[in-house]
């Protein structure tokens, strides 16, 4: 008897190609299993309710903020009982930064890390050589580079659409030494919010005007598609844009520091592979998920097919780095010190709404004090609602 495992991932070469590319290899090793992957949009990946997919798919590629919902509602298989102590040690020691820890919540493990990312800096080496300084490592250096770039007829650019606006808020809070904790109902203190928003406003003021509209993919497409943008200080890294082959490649490096902690505190992204609690083939799905996250596959087929591994063995592999203009080794410090945002049940709804409001503030449509009051009120309401449901 042959079974078919159906999976759902996000619609980008980084999210789909490595999974599709590994199918022949896995099916050859496991002749009784067929694999099929579907795709959903990047927005759906980050915000759409998980429960609408559970009865249609065995495997789901998810972001770690969904683990609070999974723990509260039993939508995903708790993977903790499926791994041995040796496997647990392997995952922990092979994790890039807090990727492995981010999928543990409420005493359960709700996904295996398959892709690692955080906000890092990037630039066009060919354009930076034209009289501009090297990539800065401080926030003040970013503003100086922006001024010099503008005088040279160039610009810096920043993904600051609603999803990335709230991500930047988390990053600056943590990087300034005041990470927003999950354990309290107050979202942010007034003095921290003032510091964060001062920097965000300053950054938007010197960035390309489309920054408030664009996500990282749109920013990187713009950077390689013309000769206007020379530098992006904070954007979720995509190794696809640094690989050998295309005529124009980006160089990625550690994020600049807004405070005194260097690049530490950028908000963790990446993805994990989870198993639906409604899957009729949970054992087979878990075995396949383990295979996808093995160091051998991650630094081999998974990377070659366009994936951005979550395996530290891949991030430190010499051949992987050579093929990606050292994307992995040059941003590893930022990944290793990344910040994990709250993950409680209901947080995703707050994250989506807060991104819209912060983006409006950066456009000048909402005053800073009103935004901070809204953020704290909405966060407290969401926490209370979550406890009431529980």
Secondary structure, DSSP 8 states (H G I E B T S, - for coil): --EEEEEEEESSHHHHHHHHHTHHHHHHH-TTEEEEEEEE-HHHHHHS-GGGGTTT-SEEEE-GGGHHHHHHHT-B---GGGS-HHHHHHHHHTBSTTHHHHTEETTEE--EEEE--BEEEEE-HHHHTTT-----SBHHHHHHHHHHHHHTT-EE----SHHHHHHHHHHHHHHTT----SSSS----HHHHHHHHHHHHHHHHHB-GGGGT--HHHHHHHHHHSSSEEEEEEEE--GGGGSSSSSS--EEE---BSSSSTTTT-BB--EEEEEBTT-S-HHHHHHHHHHHTSHHHIIIIIHHTT----BHHHHT-HHHHHHTTTHHHHHHHHHHT-B-----TTHHHHHHHHHHHHHHHHTTSS-HHHHHHHHHHHHHHHHHHHHHH-
